[in-house]
Amino acid sequence: MKEVVILSGKGGTGKTTLVGSLAVLAENKVLVDCDVDAADLHLLLHPLQKQQNEFWSGQVACIDANQCTQCGLCQDLCRFHAIHDFKVDPVSCEGCGFCSRICPEKAIAMKDNMSGYWFVSDTRFGPMVHARLGVAQENSGKLVATVRQQARKIAESEKRDLIISDGPPGIGCPVISSLSGASLALLVTEPTLSGMHDLDRVLEVCRHFDIRAMVCINKYDLNETNTAQIESRCSSHGIEIAGKIPFDNIVTESIVLGVPVVEHSDGKVAQAIIGVWNALSNALNDSIH
């Protein structure tokens, strides 16, 4: 069983749009949306939910009004300013537990926090595991690990040989959680200065975890000078370019319709995405042999 994680150093590079089309092209796979902070793969794949599971992570302080003497010590010492009028604001509370330790009346308890949900669903293209993190909730790296573990269980039980993960943007904890143990990372970038800078950062993360990386340049024809720079940098570091996707309004049309672009059109964008998938398939086959 192999796992491909699609990442980008920044948001808005077209990562999820590409994953939606890979879901059409790949066979015998499980789909995972690891971007739990802003999940949107479901907008293209329209999953039919089979399971809903609570995700518990972290703790929140809770003041027992019957025991509280309103001494004000917790309000004065909370560095996150989460306690007002002897009540805890659960959005501001970071769950550090300091207030519960310094309360002279032991009136503050730390309670487990329900941070969101994770789901197992069916799509036209195979099973999908995804999640929704609650408002202002953290620990998304732990939730990413949960959905990936569930996807592997499904792949093993149903004898599916590929997992395709739509990873989060950036280089933080959720990205590390999405990347660790993966077979291959496809990094989607744009020919802009910010895209080039953030591509360098996520490549460093891949190197650190010894994960093979390939690069896809989206909307490459918007600035072909920058595209040439990206190709040159990748070549100098031995990183393969999986493909270059041109800019086309057909992509926006497919998003509005809520369908993967390779289903909506067989034009130059669709052909470029098919080329990306062929490059990924060859790389995965090489890793097997």
C-alpha positions as a printed Julia matrix, in Angstrom:
289×3 Matrix{Float64}:
   0.0    0.0     0.0
   1.35   3.4    -1.04
   0.37   6.86    0.1
   0.69  10.03   -1.98
   0.34  13.33   -0.12
  -0.39  16.47   -2.12
   1.1   19.51   -0.37
   1.83  23.16   -1.01
   3.93  25.65    0.86
   1.07  28.17    0.69
  -2.68  28.1     0.28
  -4.53  28.65   -2.98
  -2.13  26.88   -5.34
  -4.8   24.5    -6.7
  -3.94  21.54   -4.53
  -7.51  20.41   -3.82
  -8.56  20.95   -7.45
  -5.76  18.61   -8.5
  -6.67  16.0    -5.87
 -10.26  15.99   -7.12
  -9.04  15.03  -10.59
  -6.59  12.44   -9.24
  -9.57  10.86   -7.48
 -11.12  10.33  -10.92
  -7.97   8.99  -12.55
  -6.63   6.67   -9.84
  -8.1    3.22   -9.19
  -8.48   1.11   -6.06
  -7.68   3.95   -3.66
  -8.81   5.61   -0.44
  -9.15   9.4    -0.35
  -8.21  11.51    2.65
  -8.71  15.22    3.31
  -5.95  16.1     5.75
  -6.62  19.83    5.57
  -8.84  19.59    8.64
  -8.62  23.31    9.46
 -10.28  24.24    6.16
 -11.55  21.03    4.58
 -13.0   21.51    1.09
 -12.37  18.32   -0.9
 -15.99  17.33   -0.17
 -17.15  20.24   -2.35
 -15.8   18.41   -5.42
 -16.41  14.79   -4.44
 -19.81  15.12   -2.68
 -19.3   12.29   -0.18
 -22.19  10.31    1.28
 -21.5   10.15    5.0
 -21.47   6.68    6.61
 -19.9    7.38   10.01
 -19.52  10.43   12.23
 -17.08  10.26   15.12
 -16.28  12.79   17.82
 -12.72  14.05   18.11
 -11.62  14.87   21.65
  -8.38  16.73   22.2
  -7.01  19.08   24.84
  -8.73  20.44   27.91
 -10.65  23.55   28.95
 -10.85  25.08   32.42
 -14.19  25.05   34.22
 -14.94  27.04   37.4
 -17.29  25.57   40.03
 -19.35  28.59   41.14
 -20.29  26.88   44.41
 -16.65  26.51   45.46
 -15.3   29.78   43.99
 -14.74  32.56   46.52
 -14.11  35.11   43.75
 -10.64  35.94   45.05
  -9.64  36.99   41.51
  -6.29  35.18   41.51
  -7.09  33.16   38.38
  -8.2   36.28   36.48
  -5.04  38.14   37.44
  -2.65  35.33   36.5
  -4.22  33.94   33.32
  -1.82  35.13   30.61
  -4.4   34.35   27.91
  -7.05  36.61   29.52
  -9.54  33.75   29.3
 -11.28  34.39   32.64
 -13.71  37.27   33.06
 -16.22  37.78   35.88
 -15.12  34.4    37.22
 -16.19  32.59   34.07
 -13.94  30.87   31.53
 -14.1   31.84   27.86
 -13.56  28.44   26.16
 -12.37  30.1    22.94
  -9.59  32.01   24.71
  -8.63  29.19   27.1
  -5.48  27.38   25.95
  -5.96  24.47   28.35
  -2.63  24.98   30.12
  -4.15  24.12   33.51
  -2.26  26.8    35.44
  -5.44  28.32   36.91
  -6.5   24.96   38.33
  -3.15  24.62   40.07
  -3.07  28.03   41.7
  -6.73  28.19   42.8
  -6.64  28.16   46.64
 -10.15  26.67   46.84
  -9.55  23.99   44.15
 -12.62  25.37   42.4
 -11.21  25.0    38.87
 -11.18  21.69   37.05
  -9.8   20.79   33.64
 -12.34  19.06   31.42
 -11.72  17.19   28.17
 -12.57  19.19   25.09
 -14.58  17.98   22.1
 -12.68  19.65   19.25
 -14.5   18.43   16.16
 -15.6   15.41   14.14
 -14.12  12.97   11.68
 -16.11  11.1     9.06
 -15.99   8.01    6.91
 -17.89   8.51    3.66
 -18.45   7.0     0.23
 -17.88   8.86   -3.02
 -18.29   7.92   -6.68
 -14.54   7.37   -6.71
 -14.11   5.28   -3.55
 -14.09   5.65    0.24
 -13.11   8.98    1.76
 -12.02   9.94    5.27
 -12.34  13.59    6.22
 -12.88  15.8     9.26
 -14.18  19.1    10.53
 -12.36  20.93   13.28
 -14.45  23.11   15.59
 -14.24  26.91   15.63
 -11.01  28.16   17.26
  -9.9   24.59   18.02
  -6.3   23.44   17.8
  -4.44  20.11   17.89
  -5.22  19.65   14.2
  -2.04  17.59   13.79
  -3.57  14.95   16.05
  -6.78  14.99   14.01
  -4.76  14.58   10.8
  -3.1   11.51   12.32
  -6.54  10.14   13.22
  -7.96  10.42    9.7
  -4.81   8.95    8.17
  -4.91   5.97   10.54
  -8.54   5.34    9.65
  -7.75   5.55    5.93
  -5.03   2.94    6.33
  -7.43   0.63    8.16
  -9.93   0.95    5.31
  -7.22   0.37    2.7
  -6.04  -2.76    4.5
  -9.51  -4.19    5.08
 -10.67  -3.52    1.51
  -7.31  -4.45   -0.04
  -6.82  -1.07   -1.68
  -3.27  -0.34   -2.75
  -3.22   3.47   -2.76
  -4.1    6.35   -0.43
  -4.36   9.87   -1.88
  -4.19  12.59    0.77
  -5.08  16.23    0.25
  -2.65  17.83    2.68
  -2.81  21.2     4.43
  -0.82  24.24    3.26
   2.29  25.55    5.01
   4.97  23.67    6.93
   3.47  23.41   10.43
   2.27  20.55   12.63
  -0.61  19.43   10.35
   1.79  19.21    7.38
   4.28  17.14    9.36
   1.46  14.88   10.53
   0.26  14.49    6.91
   3.73  13.77    5.56
   5.3   11.39    8.05
   5.44   7.86    6.72
   4.13   8.75    3.25
   5.54   7.09    0.13
   5.63  10.21   -2.03
   4.83  13.92   -1.79
   3.55  15.95   -4.72
   4.2   19.65   -4.11
   1.92  22.04   -5.99
   3.31  25.51   -6.57
   2.73  28.61   -8.67
   5.27  30.71  -10.64
   5.1   33.6    -8.16
   7.68  34.87   -5.7
   5.65  33.68   -2.71
   5.01  30.34   -4.38
   8.7   29.83   -5.07
   9.69  30.82   -1.54
   7.16  28.52    0.11
   8.04  25.65   -2.22
  11.6   25.85   -0.9
  10.3   25.62    2.66
   8.12  22.57    2.11
  10.93  20.87    0.16
  13.11  21.27    3.26
  10.42  19.51    5.31
  10.38  16.64    2.83
  14.15  16.35    2.97
  14.09  16.34    6.76
  11.71  13.37    6.82
  13.42  11.69    3.87
  10.24  11.71    1.77
  10.62  11.65   -1.98
   9.11  14.8    -3.5
   7.9   15.73   -6.96
   6.72  19.15   -8.1
   3.71  20.26  -10.11
   3.72  23.85  -11.41
   0.16  25.12  -11.64
  -0.74  28.05  -13.94
   2.83  27.85  -15.23
   2.16  30.13  -18.2
   1.33  33.16  -16.05
   5.06  33.79  -15.58
   7.26  31.53  -17.64
  10.43  33.19  -16.37
   9.61  32.13  -12.81
   8.55  28.72  -14.11
  12.0   28.3   -15.66
  13.58  29.25  -12.31
  11.53  26.63  -10.49
  12.5   23.99  -13.03
  16.16  24.96  -12.72
  16.09  24.79   -8.9
  14.37  21.41   -8.95
  16.81  20.05  -11.52
  19.8   21.17   -9.45
  18.43  19.27   -6.44
  17.42  16.16   -8.37
  13.68  16.8    -7.94
  11.44  15.66  -10.78
   8.81  17.96  -12.28
   5.66  15.84  -12.44
   3.99  18.27  -14.79
   3.0   21.82  -15.66
  -0.64  22.85  -15.75
  -1.67  25.9   -17.81
  -4.04  28.61  -16.66
  -7.57  28.18  -18.01
 -10.96  29.44  -16.91
 -12.3   25.94  -17.42
 -10.95  25.15  -13.96
 -13.11  27.86  -12.37
 -16.12  26.57  -14.32
 -15.59  23.05  -13.0
 -15.29  24.32   -9.42
 -18.54  26.27   -9.76
 -20.24  23.12  -11.03
 -18.69  21.09   -8.22
 -17.04  18.48  -10.44
 -13.38  17.52  -10.99
 -11.92  19.29  -14.0
 -11.0   16.06  -15.83
 -14.69  15.14  -15.82
 -15.76  18.58  -16.99
 -13.31  18.92  -19.87
 -10.82  16.97  -21.95
  -8.84  20.08  -22.91
  -5.27  21.13  -22.21
  -5.72  21.36  -18.43
  -7.2   17.87  -18.23
  -4.42  16.48  -20.41
  -1.79  18.13  -18.22
  -3.36  16.62  -15.09
  -3.4   13.2   -16.74
   0.32  13.7   -17.4
   0.87  14.49  -13.71
  -0.96  11.32  -12.71
   1.12   9.24  -15.13
   4.31  10.68  -13.62
   3.08   9.85  -10.11
   2.14   6.32  -11.16
   5.58   5.74  -12.64
   7.26   7.05   -9.5
   5.16   4.76   -7.3
   5.93   1.76   -9.51
   9.64   2.58   -9.33
   9.46   2.63   -5.53
   7.88  -0.83   -5.53
  10.66  -2.27   -7.68
